[in-house]
Structures are given as C-alpha cells and as structure tokens.
Amino acid sequence: MSAPPHPGLAAFASGERSFALALRPQDAVAMPLADVLEVLTQRFGAAVAVALSDAAVDLDRDLADLPDPVRSPRADEPDPSWLKRTNMVGINVRTLGDYGGVIKYAITLPAMFDSIQLLPVWEPGVVKSLYGIASWNLDTSYFSDELYTYAPNLDTVGRQLRATCNLLHVMGRAVGMDVIPHTDRFSEPALGTPHLFEWMKVRDGRIVDHSDGLLAEVERAVHTWLTERGPALEGEELPGGVTELFALDEDTRMRLLFGDQRDVYGRTGRRVDLLKYLHWFGLEPVPATMGVPFRGIEIDPDPAHVMVDEYGMEWPNIVMSQPQFMSRVFSPLARYKFYERVDDNADWQIDFDRPRPHVWEYVCRHYAAARHVGNFDFMRGDMSHVQMRPDGVPDDVDEYYDILRAVKTHIQRTGPAPWFAYFAETFLPARDVFQFGEELDHLEASHADVTLGDLQSTVVGDAEFLRRFRRYLDDLATRRTAPSYTVLTADKDDPRFDEFYRAGNEARLFSALLLTDMPSYTGLGFEIRDVHTEPVENERYTKLFVFHERGDSNIHPSKARFGDTYIWGENQELFDRLTELRVFAETLLTEIGPATTRWLMPPDATTLRGIAVWTQDPDSLPTGATRYVCAVNYDIHADSSYFGVPALPDHCVLTPIFSTLGPDRLDPTAVRHNGYFHRIENLAPGEGRVYRIDGDESPDGATPRTGSTASSSTTRRDSPQRPA
C-alpha cells in the first residue's frame, strides 16, 4: 500500500471482521482505490478480478451467463420476501464523488448491512436534481478515473456501474436502483417522444389549451425545429415529415435530435435550444403533481413568483387550481401519461379504464435495461405514495393499476429474476391524508415488499415517534408490505430537520439492527453525523447533494451549495459508540439473525411510557439456543428509573452483556425474578441494553414458551431468515 494501512484493514482482509473496524468513512474515501481493491482481493481472492473482468462487465451478455462470483447474492431466493428482513444503506454517489468512492465506502459497512440502494444514476436536468432525469444516459460525472486506471477495460460509465455492483455482490450485498415515474419536464424523453407525456399551451400567463389534440402541434414544432436546425450529426438524413420522424426507432430519433450519447455538452445544447423553441410557442409538458385533487393546475398570477433561468427564459409558478392539504406541483418534473383523459381532458379528468399500454411498455423496458446494466437486485420506487384514484384500490386490480408494480413484475418475468424486490418511498400517513383511503392498501396492491415509512421524521421518544413505531409494528405483523425502521434518509439530512438527530441516535440504530424481523434503512453519513444546534454549511447535508443549486442562484438560496465536495461529520464520540454497537450486533445476529421478535413491553401507543423491551420467539430459534432481552429507553431526557419486565419464566436470570453507553457504564449485576417480574434499573436517556437469558431451559430440556398475543409478536408467515 502507498501509506501505512489502517489497523482495521488487516482484520477485514483476513476475514476476522466483515468490515474495516473503526475506519471513518471520510478516511476510507480518501484512500487510493488501488489500495482498497488490494484489500478486497486479500479478502475475496480471485472474485475481485472476476468482478472487473471483460466477461463480467460485458453489457451485451445475459445476466444469467455472468460468472458465478458476481451473481446476485439473492439469486437463489424464490421470491422477493428477503427484503423484509434486510438492513439497507442508501448511497448518493455524488457524496462519494464517483463509483470508486462507493467501493471505498462499502468496506466500512458491516456485513449485516446486506443491501445498498444507489440513488438515481442517470443524467440530471434542472438544478441537477437526481430525480429529474434528463435522459436515459448514465451520469458521466460518476466515472472514476481511479477505477479506469486500475482496470482500463472499465472505459465507460456503464461498465463502471456494472463493475461496482459486481464488487458489491462479491461482498455479499444486494444492490438497488431507483425507479422514477417522471422525468425532467424538458428531458430528452419528453422532447423526443412527446406522445408519452401530457402537454399544455401557455399564453399571457394562462393555460389556454391542455387537450389531447395539442400533441400534434408539439410534434409539428419538433419536426420544424429539426428541419431548421438540421440533424445533430453531420451526414444524417432528415425524415420527410412529422409522421416519418416519429416512426423512427427511439435511438435513431434521439441521435437526429440531440446527437451522440457520449457528447453530453452537445446534447445538452441541442436540448436547451429545442426547449427554448417550444417555450416561445408556449408549449410545455404538464408538470407532475402530488396530493388530492392531483389534477387541475393554473399559472400563479403573482409576477414575484416568476423565475428567470440561466438562459433568460421566464418561468411563472404553477399551482393547483383548487389546492388541498397535500397538494403539490413539481414544476421541474413531468409524469408519464399512463392513461387517456375524459372528454379530451376538458376538466383534467383521468380515464383509468383506458390505460395507454405503449407508455407502460416504454417505461418498463427502459428500467429493465437499466437493471441489466447495473445487475440490480431490487428497486426503490420513487413517489410510491402517488395514487390518483379518488376511490382508492379498485375491485379489479389489473396489470395497469400502478407503474411501479408493473416495472417490478416485468423485471421478475423477463429477467427472469423472481427475487427482484420493491422498496416503496411512502410515509404511511393517517388514513385519507392523500384522500384515497389507507396507504398500505395501495402498497399491497402495488406489490411493494417494504416501505420506507416516516419514523426518521420524529424526535426519538416523543409522542409521535412512539405512536408511529407501535403502528408500524402492528402493520408489520398483519400486512404484506413491511414498514421499515428508518434511521436517516437523504431527504431528512437537511438543516430543517436537525432537531431529529440531536440525541437518541444510538437508540435508533440499536433498534434497527436488533429487531431482526423488521427491515431497516440508514442513510450514508449517519454513523458520524455532527450534532447541529443551528444550521451549518449546506455542504454538510446529504439532502443538498440530491440537487445542485448554485451559490449565485436566487431561486432557492437556502439550498445553494458553494462546493462540490460533501463534508463528512467529525462526531468521533458517536462514531465510536456506533462502532461498538455494530461489532456487538454483528456477533449477536450470528445467533439470533433468523429469529422473530417477541415483545415483552412494546412501544407504548398511548405515549405514557418511553420504554420498550423485546426478546426472541423460541420457536424461531434452534432448540436450546440462547435468547436475549433487548431494552431501550426512548426517552432522551429522563432516566427510566426501575421497570418490571413481564412474561419471562421465573427461573431465568438476565445477565447484562451490552450497553450503548459503553462497557464502563454497564452494571454487571444479574437480574433475577422477584416473584412477579424481572426488575431492570435505570436505563439512561436514549440507552439501549442487552441481557443474556441464562437458565432459559425447563427441566426436561425444552425451551419454555412465553405468553404472547397477536399484537406482541411480529411473526409473519412470509418472513424468511436473515443470513448470519
């Protein structure tokens, strides 16, 4: 290696540890990639070379024919239910610089983090938003010069994405992509395939036309622009008319309009020129919306809300005509037109009985192609909460009910990849917040395996945290779509939400890891995130790397970044405590990983008690296996005093073995039954503690069963075992 190795690398390389113990993420990312790949080779042998080989990064090769070391670690699963017990980490590649950074960061993650979700990897549009896809081309800014130097065959961003996912597979991790039912409003798909979108005409501050017939005017304008400007590539032949242009296959048409996919700047210039041309005629794709009534928009008449972009074009604000509580207009985005409209769209009404199959096929085909490039194992469905039917889930749920469901089932069928899973971005609000009934009904009909939930949007231990947590556990026990114990997301790593993470972070991760049958999600950087009593530089928040507002922008100055480099936290105290927790949890999960949870004191939905205690259902473990009691004080302000733990056999002894406060703060005194319960003393604010159950076996050698009710067990018949 070019520098003295970090002490944690040797144990990782030898297989003693599943990760580089105590290696801070910023130090890992600063390492030369060649050194990291050397460590990976010491750990995984020839599989690393195989992952980077021509055979493994051949994007024309069927995934089923790839070398065994880079096959999905979930490829032998019969269905996607494995996702319901995963511990997932979300990674925005921008925060790591490039794909080489993803590989470096991955060695800091224990193996129990068995899945990684990569935020969108396509070329971004307005304000460089990852969720405003400008084209189906991969974002070339993620290209790693270090990776290319090490393996010159990795000479395209597509091969580098494949190689990165291959290496994550070698490390035992499933990898997920984003599936997004919209694009940038003036993306290449919107401009080059306008029949896939809905259009409107704006004149003098009003929407004067939004009928279906407007498409013909848009297509004529695109053809006229192409005729006037000429083809993007010299020597290409122009089609004779509008019909001929849009009869061409998509790749040919996109080359004519925008140019070679490798010419990012040239294509962007052509796209902007066409955008300006259409804008002069007032032709615009209809922006995406969220929340009831979903349909019916108008131009905000307030001139103060007009935005002038870097090209001098004026863009008025677009608002809902009859807004309700959750109404939102996402002006930079355009949603695909999945259904026909009622009465030529006179009243903005969707005809759900008339799906547009060619649009569904287009979206499914492109995401299947993206899955092929990345060798992905699951998808995160963006805006999974958008369900536009006012009556909720219909009696007949067919293949055109939901586009995210359609993408999942298409990939499962055509892959074939029966293990391909769907992680839904929804927030599990109260019934009818989105005014279509119960969100979990929609998620089940959409074939979502896991949903993000919104536990991360609460302060640990407050009333809303306890209510949501308890509700999620009840849903976990009864619904097909499993709510996640979400610790942090890129969406919440934002100055507005600092209060959520000023305390209780150990309790969050403790619960996420040791609730073995509940999926979890943790965003990059949580492990070393600083405590912010006041907002700090935007470069310290991962949310501000989901898009890129320039420092000289007057659009959203509070969101502007002045640098391109993510600044990691320096919270060494938190990092050390979470490292101890990770090491302990990884050891414990080798014993209890397959277990289902038996609640002894579930989170209190009445919010009168901040304590929660659980153990493992003995029927989910081998006969005679050791069980453990996990106790957490979610109150981050007050000591728990004493509390009684019920429902354990009276001959059991609870031996303390771990505290999130560290070994020096762990009272080694064993806890014995007092004739009524096991009395636990003084959990500190935010402390998590683990006790080993000694003497758990009855005299005949069988593990005694403890009492439970349906609400105190999260056993589900579709819960697979988590690999150790």
Secondary structure, DSSP 8 states (H G I E B T S, - for coil): --S---HHHHHHHHTSSSS-TT--HHHHHHS-HHHHHHHHHHHHTTHHHHHHSTTTT-TTS-GGGS-GGGS-TTTT-SSGGGGGG-EEEEE-HHHHSSHHHHHHHHTTS-TT--EEEE---EEE-GGG-TTSEEEEEE-GGG--HHHHHH-TT--SHHHHHHHHHHHHHHTT-EEEEEE-SEEETT-HHHHH-GGGB-EEEEETTEEEE--TTHHHHHHHHHHHHHHHH--SSTT----SSHHHHHHS-HHHHHHHHH--TT-HHHHHHHHHHHHHHHHHTTEEE--EEESTT---EEE---GGG-EE-TTS-EE--EEESS--TT-EEETTEEEB--EEEGGGGTT--EEEEEE-HHHHHHHHHHHHHHHHHHT-SEEEETTTT----TT-S-SS--TTS-HHHHHHHHHHHHTT-TT-EEEE-----STTSSSSS-HHHHHHHTT-SEE--SGGGS-TTSHHHHHHHHHHHHHHHH-SSEE-EEEE-TTT-SGGGGGGGSS-HHHHHHHHHH-TTS-EEEETTGGG----SS---GGG-GGGGSS-EETT-SSSGGGEES-SS------HHHHHHHHHHHHHHHHHHHHHTT--EEEEE---TTSS--EEEEEE-GGGS-TT---EEEEEE--SSS---EEEE-SS-TT-EEEEEEETT-GGG-----EEB-SS-EEEE---TT-EEEEEEES-S-TTS--------GGGB---TT------
